[in-house]
Amino acid sequence: MILAALGLSLGHIDAETVGLITLVGLITIGVSSYMILYSHLLYERLSHILSIFERRIPHREEAGDNDFAATAADVIVYGLGRYGGWLVKSLSSKGLVVHGVDFDPENVRRWRRQWFSVHYGDAEDPEYPSHLPLNTVKWVVSSIPGLEINRTLLHALQNYGYQGKLAVTVHKDHEEEALQTSKIDLILRPFVDAAEQAAETLSKDLNDRGK
């Protein structure tokens, strides 16, 4: 719009052209705002059409993860930052089979060098749960704070028939209040609950269910 106004002042375009540019700009700004807000929902409905634009070979970070769904696990932890990393280590030390999922390829490689089962994935990817061994998993844990991220993960797991429990991480009170109305079994507060305490809660639930 600034360039259009400049063009008008220099006589390169007329007022009608400026009006058209302004109208198109206002419409696209308004539409794009809602498309960004509901991007995951739109993708789910349009994925079969958009598939023609996908590469035949997936991202190189996903190489070697094809057998992920066939590997049994007790717990899957999304996000391997400080809190999520301690959860993986604590749960593994208690004899549980834990898979980690992280969006950072370098982080995935670093954890693999320590002989942990870690895979490249995005909590906001509505199709990623299809790669998870959901038939054996008892707990899915998201150590990634964020209301919309965790809602997206919950919705994606439900779409793929996940029957286990879900724990999510929050940093703010209003996020916890909003998620309490969702089908979430445990809400973690990293600034209140230590990772070791959260691991103890999860492992105790798994042991009780195994009896």
Backbone as a printed PyTorch tensor [residue, N CA C, xyz], in Angstrom:
tensor([[[  0.8280,  -1.2060,   0.0000],
         [  0.0000,   0.0000,   0.0000],
         [  0.8650,   1.2600,   0.0000]],

        [[  1.9890,   1.2090,   0.7040],
         [  2.9090,   2.3520,   0.7200],
         [  3.4870,   2.5830,  -0.6720]],

        [[  3.8700,   1.4690,  -1.3340],
         [  4.4180,   1.5880,  -2.6850],
         [  3.3680,   2.0920,  -3.6610]],

        [[  2.1040,   1.6450,  -3.4620],
         [  1.0200,   2.1150,  -4.3280],
         [  0.8040,   3.6230,  -4.1450]],

        [[  0.8380,   4.0740,  -2.8930],
         [  0.6780,   5.5060,  -2.6250],
         [  1.8240,   6.3050,  -3.2520]],

        [[  3.0310,   5.7360,  -3.1920],
         [  4.1850,   6.3990,  -3.8060],
         [  4.0200,   6.4620,  -5.3150]],

        [[  3.5390,   5.3330,  -5.8840],
         [  3.3150,   5.3220,  -7.3330],
         [  2.2700,   6.3180,  -7.7650]],

        [[  1.2300,   6.4870,  -6.9350],
         [  0.1900,   7.4730,  -7.2400],
         [  0.7510,   8.8940,  -7.2000]],

        [[  1.5670,   9.1560,  -6.1760],
         [  2.1270,  10.5040,  -6.0400],
         [  3.0740,  10.8500,  -7.1870]],

        [[  3.7150,   9.8460,  -7.7760],
         [  4.6310,  10.0800,  -8.8930],
         [  3.9290,  10.0160, -10.2400]],

        [[  2.6350,   9.6500, -10.2090],
         [  1.8700,   9.5860, -11.4440],
         [  2.0430,   8.3100, -12.2280]],

        [[  2.6320,   7.2730, -11.6070],
         [  2.8490,   6.0080, -12.3080],
         [  1.5740,   5.1770, -12.3850]],

        [[  0.6850,   5.3130, -11.4040],
         [ -0.5920,   4.6050, -11.4040],
         [ -1.6900,   5.5950, -11.0370]],

        [[ -2.9410,   5.2200, -11.3620],
         [ -4.0470,   6.1310, -11.0600],
         [ -4.7420,   5.7240,  -9.7680]],

        [[ -5.7400,   6.5020,  -9.3570],
         [ -6.4360,   6.2710,  -8.0940],
         [ -7.2120,   4.9570,  -8.1000]],

        [[ -7.7490,   4.5590,  -9.2670],
         [ -8.4890,   3.3080,  -9.3460],
         [ -7.5830,   2.1080,  -9.0490]],

        [[ -6.3660,   2.1500,  -9.5430],
         [ -5.4090,   1.0660,  -9.2820],
         [ -5.0460,   1.0090,  -7.8030]],

        [[ -4.8670,   2.1720,  -7.1990],
         [ -4.5730,   2.2150,  -5.7620],
         [ -5.7360,   1.6260,  -4.9660]],

        [[ -6.9550,   1.9660,  -5.3750],
         [ -8.1270,   1.4200,  -4.7000],
         [ -8.1930,  -0.0960,  -4.8150]],

        [[ -7.8710,  -0.6340,  -6.0020],
         [ -7.8790,  -2.0870,  -6.1900],
         [ -6.8100,  -2.7610,  -5.3400]],

        [[ -5.6240,  -2.1870,  -5.3130],
         [ -4.5350,  -2.7490,  -4.4930],
         [ -4.9250,  -2.7370,  -3.0130]],

        [[ -5.5230,  -1.6620,  -2.5670],
         [ -5.9450,  -1.5530,  -1.1690],
         [ -7.0070,  -2.5940,  -0.8320]],

        [[ -7.9780,  -2.7780,  -1.7280],
         [ -9.0490,  -3.7490,  -1.4990],
         [ -8.4910,  -5.1660,  -1.4190]],

        [[ -7.6370,  -5.5170,  -2.3720],
         [ -7.0320,  -6.8550,  -2.3680],
         [ -6.1890,  -7.0560,  -1.1100]],

        [[ -5.4480,  -6.0230,  -0.7180],
         [ -4.6240,  -6.1160,   0.4840],
         [ -5.4500,  -6.3660,   1.7300]],

        [[ -6.5320,  -5.6330,   1.8990],
         [ -7.3900,  -5.7980,   3.0770],
         [ -8.0220,  -7.1870,   3.1190]],

        [[ -8.4570,  -7.6660,   1.9550],
         [ -9.0730,  -9.0020,   1.9030],
         [ -8.0650, -10.0840,   2.2440]],

        [[ -6.8800, -10.0300,   1.6380],
         [ -5.8810, -11.0690,   1.8840],
         [ -5.3550, -11.0270,   3.3160]],

        [[ -5.2340,  -9.8360,   3.8810],
         [ -4.7950,  -9.7310,   5.2800],
         [ -5.8100, -10.3830,   6.1960]],

        [[ -7.0940, -10.1180,   5.9700],
         [ -8.1390, -10.7070,   6.8030],
         [ -8.2280, -12.2180,   6.6420]],

        [[ -8.1840, -12.7000,   5.3880],
         [ -8.3000, -14.1440,   5.1270],
         [ -7.0880, -14.8920,   5.6690]],

        [[ -5.8880, -14.3510,   5.4400],
         [ -4.6720, -15.0490,   5.8760],
         [ -4.5980, -15.1750,   7.3890]],

        [[ -5.1510, -14.1980,   8.1060],
         [ -5.1410, -14.2720,   9.5760],
         [ -5.9030, -15.4950,  10.0540]],

        [[ -7.0740, -15.7510,   9.4640],
         [ -7.8640, -16.9230,   9.8510],
         [ -7.2450, -18.2130,   9.3330]],

        [[ -6.5940, -18.1550,   8.1780],
         [ -5.9310, -19.3600,   7.6430],
         [ -4.7780, -19.7880,   8.5450]],

        [[ -4.0580, -18.8210,   9.0910],
         [ -2.9720, -19.1370,  10.0240],
         [ -3.5410, -19.6980,  11.3220]],

        [[ -4.6170, -19.0920,  11.8070],
         [ -5.2210, -19.5120,  13.0670],
         [ -5.7690, -20.9280,  12.9770]],

        [[ -6.3660, -21.2820,  11.8430],
         [ -6.9830, -22.6040,  11.6760],
         [ -6.2040, -23.4570,  10.6750]],

        [[ -4.8900, -23.2660,  10.6290],
         [ -4.0670, -23.9480,   9.6350],
         [ -4.1370, -25.4690,   9.7490]],

        [[ -4.1290, -25.9820,  10.9910],
         [ -4.1480, -27.4440,  11.1610],
         [ -5.4810, -28.0390,  10.7180]],

        [[ -6.5770, -27.3700,  11.0520],
         [ -7.8890, -27.8450,  10.6380],
         [ -8.0230, -27.8150,   9.1200]],

        [[ -7.5450, -26.7360,   8.5020],
         [ -7.5990, -26.6280,   7.0440],
         [ -6.7490, -27.7020,   6.3860]],

        [[ -5.5910, -27.9740,   6.9800],
         [ -4.7190, -28.9910,   6.4010],
         [ -5.3710, -30.3670,   6.4430]],

        [[ -6.0140, -30.6790,   7.5590],
         [ -6.6660, -31.9750,   7.6770],
         [ -7.7220, -32.1580,   6.5900]],

        [[ -8.4320, -31.1040,   6.2640],
         [ -9.5020, -31.1960,   5.2650],
         [ -8.9830, -31.1600,   3.8360]],

        [[ -7.8200, -30.5310,   3.6340],
         [ -7.2910, -30.3710,   2.2850],
         [ -6.0680, -31.2220,   2.0010]],

        [[ -5.6710, -32.0700,   2.9610],
         [ -4.4230, -32.8310,   2.8130],
         [ -4.4230, -33.7180,   1.5800]],

        [[ -5.6000, -34.2960,   1.2270],
         [ -5.6520, -35.1840,   0.0680],
         [ -5.4100, -34.4210,  -1.2340]],

        [[ -5.7410, -33.1320,  -1.2460],
         [ -5.4910, -32.3080,  -2.4250],
         [ -4.0470, -31.8260,  -2.4370]],

        [[ -3.5500, -31.4320,  -1.2680],
         [ -2.1920, -30.8920,  -1.1610],
         [ -1.1180, -31.9530,  -1.3460]],

        [[ -1.4920, -33.2270,  -1.2680],
         [ -0.4990, -34.3090,  -1.3580],
         [  0.2570, -34.2910,  -2.6840]],

        [[ -0.3180, -33.6960,  -3.7200],
         [  0.3640, -33.6630,  -5.0230],
         [  1.6200, -32.7950,  -4.9610]],

        [[  1.7110, -31.9310,  -3.9400],
         [  2.8820, -31.0640,  -3.8000],
         [  3.9600, -31.6770,  -2.9060]],

        [[  3.6830, -32.8250,  -2.2950],
         [  4.6440, -33.4360,  -1.3820],
         [  5.7640, -34.1240,  -2.1610]],

        [[  6.9250, -34.1670,  -1.5330],
         [  8.0470, -34.8590,  -2.1390],
         [  7.8630, -36.3590,  -2.0280]],

        [[  8.3260, -37.0670,  -3.0270],
         [  8.2040, -38.5310,  -2.9980],
         [  9.0490, -39.1290,  -1.8860]],

        [[ 10.1770, -38.4880,  -1.5960],
         [ 11.0640, -38.9540,  -0.5280],
         [ 10.8990, -38.0090,   0.6410]],

        [[ 10.5590, -38.4980,   1.8490],
         [ 10.3360, -37.6200,   3.0050],
         [ 11.6050, -36.8820,   3.4030]],

        [[ 11.4590, -35.9960,   4.3860],
         [ 12.6150, -35.2570,   4.9160],
         [ 13.7100, -36.2260,   5.3500]],

        [[ 14.9440, -35.8400,   5.0950],
         [ 16.0480, -36.7180,   5.4360],
         [ 16.1070, -37.0010,   6.9310]],

        [[ 15.5540, -36.0830,   7.7580],
         [ 15.5650, -36.3080,   9.1980],
         [ 14.6890, -37.4840,   9.5940]],

        [[ 13.7360, -37.8420,   8.7160],
         [ 12.8410, -38.9330,   9.0340],
         [ 13.4060, -40.2800,   8.6090]],

        [[ 14.5240, -40.2630,   7.9110],
         [ 15.1240, -41.5110,   7.4570],
         [ 15.4790, -42.3670,   8.6570]],

        [[ 15.1800, -43.6530,   8.5340],
         [ 15.4760, -44.5610,   9.6300],
         [ 14.3930, -44.6520,  10.6600]],

        [[ 13.3080, -43.8520,  10.5340],
         [ 12.2140, -43.8760,  11.4930],
         [ 11.0340, -44.6970,  10.9940]],

        [[ 11.2050, -45.3810,   9.8670],
         [ 10.0900, -46.1060,   9.2730],
         [  9.5960, -47.2360,  10.1550]],

        [[ 10.4830, -47.7820,  11.0090],
         [ 10.0880, -48.8980,  11.8630],
         [  9.6450, -48.4360,  13.2420]],

        [[  9.4760, -47.1310,  13.4120],
         [  9.1110, -46.5680,  14.7140],
         [  7.7920, -47.1550,  15.2030]],

        [[  6.7890, -47.2190,  14.3350],
         [  5.4640, -47.6820,  14.7400],
         [  5.4660, -49.1400,  15.1650]],

        [[  6.4580, -49.8990,  14.7010],
         [  6.5060, -51.3280,  15.0300],
         [  7.2860, -51.6010,  16.3080]],

        [[  7.8670, -50.5610,  16.9100],
         [  8.6750, -50.7270,  18.1120],
         [  7.8420, -50.4030,  19.3460]],

        [[  7.6440, -51.3900,  20.2140],
         [  6.8140, -51.2050,  21.4060],
         [  7.4590, -50.2110,  22.3620]],

        [[  6.6230, -49.5040,  23.0970],
         [  7.1100, -48.5360,  24.0780],
         [  6.0740, -48.3590,  25.1740]],

        [[  6.5500, -47.9830,  26.3520],
         [  5.6500, -47.6580,  27.4640],
         [  5.2590, -46.1900,  27.4540]],

        [[  6.2410, -45.3380,  27.1580],
         [  6.0370, -43.8840,  27.2210],
         [  6.6760, -43.2240,  26.0030]],

        [[  6.0200, -42.2180,  25.4830],
         [  6.5900, -41.3800,  24.4310],
         [  6.6380, -39.9500,  24.9540]],

        [[  7.8080, -39.3300,  24.8640],
         [  7.9950, -37.9670,  25.3540],
         [  8.2710, -37.0440,  24.1760]],

        [[  7.4070, -36.0570,  24.0070],
         [  7.6080, -35.0220,  22.9870],
         [  8.4210, -33.8870,  23.6000]],

        [[  9.4870, -33.4990,  22.9030],
         [ 10.2840, -32.3610,  23.3530],
         [ 11.3870, -32.7980,  24.2940]],

        [[ 12.6410, -32.6660,  23.8510],
         [ 13.7670, -33.1390,  24.6500],
         [ 14.6590, -31.9800,  25.0890]],

        [[ 14.0110, -30.9700,  25.6250],
         [ 14.7570, -29.8830,  26.2540],
         [ 15.2010, -30.3250,  27.6320]],

        [[ 15.4480, -29.3730,  28.5170],
         [ 15.9350, -29.7140,  29.8520],
         [ 14.9370, -30.5770,  30.6150]],

        [[ 13.6680, -30.1610,  30.6130],
         [ 12.6430, -30.8990,  31.3660],
         [ 12.3300, -32.2460,  30.7120]],

        [[ 12.0890, -32.2320,  29.4030],
         [ 11.7840, -33.4720,  28.7030],
         [ 12.9390, -34.4490,  28.7270]],

        [[ 14.1640, -33.9210,  28.6410],
         [ 15.3340, -34.7930,  28.6860],
         [ 15.4700, -35.5100,  30.0210]],

        [[ 15.2360, -34.7790,  31.1110],
         [ 15.2900, -35.4020,  32.4280],
         [ 14.1940, -36.4440,  32.5860]],

        [[ 13.0310, -36.2000,  31.9860],
         [ 11.9460, -37.1810,  32.0380],
         [ 12.3640, -38.4780,  31.3430]],

        [[ 12.9480, -38.3400,  30.1650],
         [ 13.3980, -39.5280,  29.4230],
         [ 14.4150, -40.3250,  30.2260]],

        [[ 15.3950, -39.6350,  30.7980],
         [ 16.4210, -40.3190,  31.5750],
         [ 15.8390, -40.9730,  32.8280]],

        [[ 14.9760, -40.2570,  33.5350],
         [ 14.4020, -40.7800,  34.7730],
         [ 13.5140, -41.9900,  34.5130]],

        [[ 12.6580, -41.8960,  33.5000],
         [ 11.7650, -43.0110,  33.1830],
         [ 12.5510, -44.2220,  32.6890]],

        [[ 13.5900, -43.9790,  31.8830],
         [ 14.4160, -45.0850,  31.3910],
         [ 15.1440, -45.7740,  32.5340]],

        [[ 15.5890, -44.9980,  33.5200],
         [ 16.3070, -45.5800,  34.6610],
         [ 15.4020, -46.4540,  35.5190]],

        [[ 14.0870, -46.2810,  35.3700],
         [ 13.1310, -47.0840,  36.1350],
         [ 12.7060, -48.3410,  35.3800]],

        [[ 13.4080, -48.6240,  34.2780],
         [ 13.1460, -49.8500,  33.5320],
         [ 12.0340, -49.7380,  32.5040]],

        [[ 11.5560, -48.5240,  32.2190],
         [ 10.4910, -48.3480,  31.2390],
         [ 11.0850, -48.1250,  29.8520]],

        [[ 10.3630, -48.5750,  28.8460],
         [ 10.7890, -48.3620,  27.4620],
         [ 10.2500, -47.0090,  27.0100]],

        [[ 11.1640, -46.0850,  26.7380],
         [ 10.7850, -44.7040,  26.4420],
         [ 11.3010, -44.3090,  25.0630]],

        [[ 10.4360, -43.7120,  24.2700],
         [ 10.8270, -43.1220,  22.9860],
         [ 10.7190, -41.6110,  23.1030]],

        [[ 11.7000, -40.9060,  22.5880],
         [ 11.6560, -39.4540,  22.5700],
         [ 11.3660, -38.9390,  21.1760]],

        [[ 10.7100, -37.7900,  21.0940],
         [ 10.4040, -37.1430,  19.8160],
         [ 10.8100, -35.6790,  19.9200]],

        [[ 11.5900, -35.2180,  18.9480],
         [ 12.0450, -33.8250,  18.9900],
         [ 12.1070, -33.2630,  17.5820]],

        [[ 11.8750, -31.9380,  17.4850],
         [ 11.8250, -31.2620,  16.1970],
         [ 13.2030, -30.8180,  15.7130]],

        [[ 14.1910, -30.8630,  16.5780],
         [ 15.5380, -30.4010,  16.2510],
         [ 16.3940, -31.5970,  15.8180]],

        [[ 16.7770, -31.6970,  14.5310],
         [ 17.5660, -32.8400,  14.0620],
         [ 18.8680, -33.0210,  14.8220]],

        [[ 19.5300, -31.9200,  15.1780],
         [ 20.7960, -32.0150,  15.9040],
         [ 20.5710, -32.5860,  17.2920]],

        [[ 19.4700, -32.1830,  17.9330],
         [ 19.1330, -32.7190,  19.2460],
         [ 18.8470, -34.2160,  19.1640]],

        [[ 18.1720, -34.6180,  18.0880],
         [ 17.8900, -36.0460,  17.8860],
         [ 19.1900, -36.8250,  17.7700]],

        [[ 20.1130, -36.3160,  16.9680],
         [ 21.3990, -37.0040,  16.8060],
         [ 22.1680, -37.0600,  18.1230]],

        [[ 22.1270, -35.9920,  18.9010],
         [ 22.8580, -35.9640,  20.1750],
         [ 22.3270, -37.0250,  21.1280]],

        [[ 21.0100, -37.1670,  21.2060],
         [ 20.4310, -38.1730,  22.0910],
         [ 20.6960, -39.5900,  21.5910]],

        [[ 20.7070, -39.7520,  20.2810],
         [ 20.9930, -41.0850,  19.7390],
         [ 22.4170, -41.5170,  20.0370]],

        [[ 23.3300, -40.5390,  20.0580],
         [ 24.7150, -40.8680,  20.3930],
         [ 24.8400, -41.3670,  21.8260]],

        [[ 23.8360, -41.0280,  22.6640],
         [ 23.8150, -41.5290,  24.0440],
         [ 22.9870, -42.8220,  24.1580]],

        [[ 22.6390, -43.3910,  23.0010],
         [ 21.9400, -44.6770,  22.9230],
         [ 20.4990, -44.6140,  23.4360]],

        [[ 19.8740, -43.4630,  23.2820],
         [ 18.4480, -43.3510,  23.5930],
         [ 17.6510, -43.4720,  22.2940]],

        [[ 16.4390, -43.9980,  22.4130],
         [ 15.5560, -44.1330,  21.2590],
         [ 14.8370, -42.8000,  21.0350]],

        [[ 15.3650, -42.0070,  20.1160],
         [ 14.8280, -40.6720,  19.8650],
         [ 14.5760, -40.5250,  18.3650]],

        [[ 13.4640, -39.8830,  18.0260],
         [ 13.0580, -39.7640,  16.6320],
         [ 12.7040, -38.3260,  16.2950]],

        [[ 12.8780, -37.9830,  15.0260],
         [ 12.5530, -36.6520,  14.5480],
         [ 11.0430, -36.5420,  14.3330]],

        [[ 10.4100, -35.5120,  14.8990],
         [  8.9760, -35.3340,  14.7330],
         [  8.5190, -34.0010,  15.2920]],

        [[  7.3180, -33.6160,  14.9100],
         [  6.7590, -32.3240,  15.2890],
         [  5.4290, -32.5480,  16.0010]],

        [[  5.2950, -31.9860,  17.2000],
         [  4.0520, -32.1330,  17.9660],
         [  2.8780, -31.4710,  17.2730]],

        [[  3.1430, -30.5260,  16.3720],
         [  2.0730, -29.8360,  15.6610],
         [  1.7240, -30.4940,  14.3320]],

        [[  2.3750, -31.6090,  14.0240],
         [  2.0770, -32.3420,  12.7920],
         [  0.8980, -33.2750,  13.0530]],

        [[ -0.2740, -33.0340,  12.4600],
         [ -1.4540, -33.8480,  12.7560],
         [ -1.3480, -35.2870,  12.2660]],

        [[ -0.3700, -35.5710,  11.3980],
         [ -0.2240, -36.9230,  10.8690],
         [  0.8870, -37.7160,  11.5510]],

        [[  1.7040, -37.0470,  12.3560],
         [  2.8460, -37.7490,  12.9480],
         [  2.4620, -38.9150,  13.8530]],

        [[  1.3570, -38.8500,  14.6190],
         [  1.0000, -39.9990,  15.4700],
         [  0.8350, -41.3100,  14.7170]],

        [[  0.6580, -41.2470,  13.3960],
         [  0.5600, -42.4900,  12.6270],
         [  1.8770, -43.2520,  12.6350]],

        [[  2.9900, -42.5610,  12.9830],
         [  4.3030, -43.2020,  13.0600],
         [  4.5960, -43.7660,  14.4530]],

        [[  3.6920, -43.5570,  15.4010],
         [  3.9360, -43.9650,  16.7780],
         [  3.3180, -45.3370,  17.0760]],

        [[  3.9390, -46.1090,  17.9640],
         [  3.3780, -47.4130,  18.3610],
         [  2.2550, -47.2360,  19.3850]],

        [[  1.1730, -46.5970,  18.9760],
         [  0.1120, -46.2210,  19.9050],
         [ -0.5900, -47.4100,  20.5370]],

        [[ -0.4970, -48.5750,  19.9130],
         [ -1.1870, -49.7440,  20.4730],
         [ -0.5120, -50.2650,  21.7310]],

        [[  0.7470, -49.8950,  21.9680],
         [  1.4540, -50.3730,  23.1640],
         [  1.7340, -49.2600,  24.1640]],

        [[  1.6570, -48.0080,  23.7310],
         [  2.0220, -46.8760,  24.5950],
         [  0.9470, -46.6410,  25.6470]],

        [[  1.3960, -46.4850,  26.9020],
         [  0.4800, -46.2020,  28.0080],
         [  0.3790, -44.7060,  28.2990]],

        [[  1.4870, -43.9960,  28.0780],
         [  1.5200, -42.5490,  28.3380],
         [  2.1990, -41.8270,  27.1720]],

        [[  1.6060, -40.7330,  26.7420],
         [  2.2710, -39.7740,  25.8620],
         [  2.4510, -38.4980,  26.6690]],

        [[  3.6780, -38.0020,  26.7160],
         [  4.0000, -36.8190,  27.5210],
         [  4.5100, -35.7130,  26.6070]],

        [[  3.9030, -34.5470,  26.7060],
         [  4.3820, -33.3810,  25.9740],
         [  5.0870, -32.4540,  26.9560]],

        [[  6.3860, -32.2990,  26.7900],
         [  7.1380, -31.3690,  27.6390],
         [  7.2220, -29.9910,  26.9810]],

        [[  6.4330, -29.8060,  25.9240],
         [  6.4350, -28.5450,  25.1740],
         [  5.2940, -27.6740,  25.6720]],

        [[  5.5750, -26.5500,  26.2960],
         [  4.4860, -25.6810,  26.7720],
         [  3.8060, -24.9810,  25.6060]],

        [[  2.5430, -24.7250,  25.7500],
         [  1.8040, -24.0440,  24.6850],
         [  0.4200, -24.6310,  24.5440]],

        [[ -0.5800, -23.8110,  24.7170],
         [ -1.9660, -24.2720,  24.7040],
         [ -2.3400, -24.8950,  23.3640]],

        [[ -2.0900, -24.1860,  22.2690],
         [ -2.5090, -24.6770,  20.9570],
         [ -1.7100, -25.9010,  20.5290]],

        [[ -0.4180, -25.9340,  20.8720],
         [  0.4060, -27.0950,  20.5200],
         [ -0.1510, -28.3530,  21.1750]],

        [[ -0.4670, -28.2600,  22.4510],
         [ -0.9550, -29.4330,  23.1680],
         [ -2.3700, -29.8100,  22.7520]],

        [[ -3.1750, -28.8340,  22.3890],
         [ -4.5060, -29.1480,  21.8680],
         [ -4.3900, -29.8710,  20.5270]],

        [[ -3.4680, -29.4220,  19.6910],
         [ -3.2520, -30.0690,  18.4040],
         [ -2.7880, -31.4990,  18.5900]],

        [[ -1.8730, -31.7090,  19.5330],
         [ -1.3800, -33.0520,  19.8130],
         [ -2.5030, -33.9540,  20.3120]],

        [[ -3.3100, -33.4520,  21.2190],
         [ -4.4450, -34.2260,  21.7420],
         [ -5.3830, -34.6340,  20.6250]],

        [[ -5.7220, -33.6890,  19.7690],
         [ -6.6350, -33.9520,  18.6620],
         [ -6.0430, -34.9920,  17.7080]],

        [[ -4.7420, -34.8700,  17.4090],
         [ -4.0870, -35.8030,  16.4940],
         [ -4.0630, -37.2230,  17.0720]],

        [[ -3.7670, -37.3400,  18.3600],
         [ -3.7550, -38.6580,  18.9950],
         [ -5.1470, -39.2890,  18.9750]],

        [[ -6.1610, -38.4930,  19.2350],
         [ -7.5280, -39.0040,  19.2080],
         [ -7.9210, -39.4680,  17.8130]],

        [[ -7.4550, -38.7480,  16.7950],
         [ -7.7700, -39.1240,  15.4190],
         [ -7.2120, -40.4910,  15.0570]],

        [[ -6.1010, -40.8610,  15.6730],
         [ -5.4810, -42.1460,  15.3790],
         [ -5.8060, -43.2100,  16.4290]],

        [[ -6.8400, -42.9600,  17.2160],
         [ -7.3680, -43.9790,  18.1100],
         [ -6.5300, -44.2710,  19.3340]],

        [[ -5.7480, -43.3050,  19.7900],
         [ -4.9260, -43.5320,  20.9820],
         [ -5.8120, -43.7230,  22.2050]],

        [[ -5.5760, -44.8190,  22.9500],
         [ -6.3910, -45.1650,  24.1060],
         [ -5.6690, -44.9600,  25.4330]],

        [[ -4.3930, -44.5750,  25.3790],
         [ -3.6260, -44.3940,  26.6090],
         [ -3.8640, -43.0280,  27.2270]],

        [[ -2.9580, -42.6310,  28.1000],
         [ -3.0900, -41.3650,  28.8170],
         [ -2.1580, -40.3070,  28.2370]],

        [[ -2.5180, -39.0470,  28.4960],
         [ -1.7550, -37.9240,  27.9720],
         [ -1.4120, -36.9510,  29.0880]],

        [[ -0.1400, -36.5720,  29.1530],
         [  0.3220, -35.5480,  30.0920],
         [  0.8950, -34.3910,  29.2840]],

        [[  0.5310, -33.1630,  29.6410],
         [  1.0230, -32.0000,  28.9140],
         [  1.6560, -31.0140,  29.8920]],

        [[  2.4810, -30.1440,  29.3530],
         [  3.2190, -29.1670,  30.1540],
         [  2.6510, -27.7690,  29.9410]],

        [[  2.4950, -27.0350,  31.0250],
         [  2.0310, -25.6470,  30.9340],
         [  2.9280, -24.7650,  31.8040]],

        [[  2.9890, -23.4920,  31.4340],
         [  3.7470, -22.5130,  32.2160],
         [  2.8520, -21.4660,  32.8360]],

        [[  1.6350, -21.3320,  32.3030],
         [  0.7540, -20.2560,  32.7360],
         [ -0.5570, -20.8080,  33.2920]],

        [[ -1.1140, -20.0960,  34.2590],
         [ -2.3380, -20.5390,  34.9250],
         [ -3.5110, -20.6560,  33.9620]],

        [[ -3.6550, -19.6840,  33.0570],
         [ -4.8100, -19.7080,  32.1500],
         [ -4.7340, -20.8850,  31.1870]],

        [[ -3.5100, -21.3360,  30.8530],
         [ -3.3700, -22.5090,  30.0010],
         [ -3.8330, -23.7640,  30.7410]],

        [[ -3.4650, -23.8480,  32.0160],
         [ -3.8930, -25.0040,  32.8120],
         [ -5.4140, -25.0320,  32.9470]],

        [[ -6.0190, -23.8830,  33.1730],
         [ -7.4770, -23.8180,  33.3110],
         [ -8.1610, -24.2230,  32.0080]],

        [[ -7.6040, -23.8060,  30.8690],
         [ -8.2010, -24.1430,  29.5750],
         [ -8.0740, -25.6300,  29.2650]],

        [[ -6.9570, -26.2340,  29.6570],
         [ -6.7240, -27.6430,  29.3510],
         [ -7.4460, -28.5810,  30.3070]],

        [[ -7.8560, -28.0930,  31.4570],
         [ -8.5490, -28.9460,  32.4190],
         [ -9.8870, -29.4400,  31.8900]],

        [[-10.4440, -28.7290,  30.9160],
         [-11.7080, -29.1560,  30.3250],
         [-11.4870, -30.1640,  29.1980]],

        [[-10.2340, -30.3960,  28.8140],
         [ -9.9130, -31.3510,  27.7560],
         [ -9.6710, -32.7310,  28.3560]],

        [[ -9.5550, -33.7140,  27.4780],
         [ -9.3340, -35.0860,  27.9230],
         [ -7.8500, -35.3200,  28.1660]],

        [[ -7.3190, -34.6170,  29.1620],
         [ -5.9090, -34.7220,  29.5240],
         [ -5.8170, -35.2680,  30.9430]],

        [[ -4.9480, -36.2540,  31.1290],
         [ -4.9020, -36.9770,  32.3980],
         [ -3.9720, -36.3500,  33.4290]],

        [[ -2.9530, -35.6310,  32.9680],
         [ -1.9920, -35.0540,  33.9030],
         [ -1.4270, -33.7640,  33.3180]],

        [[ -1.3980, -32.7160,  34.1300],
         [ -0.8160, -31.4370,  33.7280],
         [  0.4580, -31.2080,  34.5270]],

        [[  1.5560, -30.9900,  33.8280],
         [  2.8600, -30.8160,  34.4500],
         [  3.2420, -29.3390,  34.4760]],

        [[  3.8110, -28.9180,  35.6030],
         [  4.2890, -27.5430,  35.7490],
         [  5.7890, -27.5970,  36.0490]],

        [[  6.6430, -27.4110,  35.0380],
         [  8.0880, -27.5230,  35.2390],
         [  8.6410, -26.6230,  36.3350]],

        [[  8.0230, -25.4540,  36.5360],
         [  8.5270, -24.5310,  37.5510],
         [  8.0630, -24.9200,  38.9560]],

        [[  7.1730, -25.9170,  39.0240],
         [  6.6680, -26.3810,  40.3130],
         [  7.0700, -27.8260,  40.5620]],

        [[  6.8590, -28.6830,  39.5490],
         [  7.1650, -30.1040,  39.6720],
         [  8.5330, -30.4000,  39.0720]],

        [[  9.3700, -31.0840,  39.7840],
         [ 10.6460, -31.5250,  39.2480],
         [ 10.4050, -32.6740,  38.2800]],

        [[ 11.3050, -32.8430,  37.3200],
         [ 11.1570, -33.9150,  36.3400],
         [ 11.1720, -35.2760,  37.0270]],

        [[ 11.9810, -35.4110,  38.0570],
         [ 12.0540, -36.6810,  38.7810],
         [ 10.7120, -36.9980,  39.4380]],

        [[ 10.0610, -35.9880,  39.9800],
         [  8.7500, -36.1800,  40.5990],
         [  7.7160, -36.5900,  39.5570]],

        [[  7.7530, -35.9520,  38.3770],
         [  6.8280, -36.3090,  37.2980],
         [  7.0790, -37.7310,  36.8200]],

        [[  8.3640, -38.1170,  36.7100],
         [  8.7010, -39.4800,  36.2970],
         [  8.1970, -40.4950,  37.3110]],

        [[  8.2830, -40.1550,  38.5790],
         [  7.8040, -41.0540,  39.6340],
         [  6.2870, -41.2450,  39.5240]],

        [[  5.5720, -40.1750,  39.2240],
         [  4.1190, -40.2550,  39.0720],
         [  3.7390, -41.1460,  37.8980]],

        [[  4.4300, -40.9780,  36.7730],
         [  4.1350, -41.7700,  35.5860],
         [  4.4780, -43.2390,  35.7870]],

        [[  5.6550, -43.5070,  36.3460],
         [  6.0650, -44.9010,  36.5420],
         [  5.1800, -45.6010,  37.5540]],

        [[  4.7180, -44.8990,  38.5850],
         [  3.8240, -45.4900,  39.5630],
         [  2.5070, -45.8760,  38.9160]],

        [[  2.0040, -45.0120,  38.0230],
         [  0.7540, -45.3300,  37.3280],
         [  0.9350, -46.5580,  36.4480]],

        [[  2.0470, -46.6600,  35.7650],
         [  2.3060, -47.8070,  34.9000],
         [  2.4230, -49.0860,  35.7080]],

        [[  3.1030, -49.0050,  36.8610],
         [  3.2360, -50.1920,  37.7090],
         [  1.8940, -50.6300,  38.2730]],

        [[  1.0570, -49.6580,  38.6680],
         [ -0.2730, -49.9870,  39.2030],
         [ -1.1430, -50.6440,  38.1420]],

        [[ -1.0220, -50.1900,  36.9090],
         [ -1.8360, -50.7490,  35.8360],
         [ -1.3450, -52.1340,  35.4420]],

        [[ -0.0320, -52.3950,  35.7100],
         [  0.5140, -53.6980,  35.3560],
         [  0.2000, -54.7800,  36.3400]],

        [[ -0.2810, -54.3910,  37.5360],
         [ -0.5790, -55.3840,  38.5750],
         [ -1.8970, -56.0990,  38.2840]]])
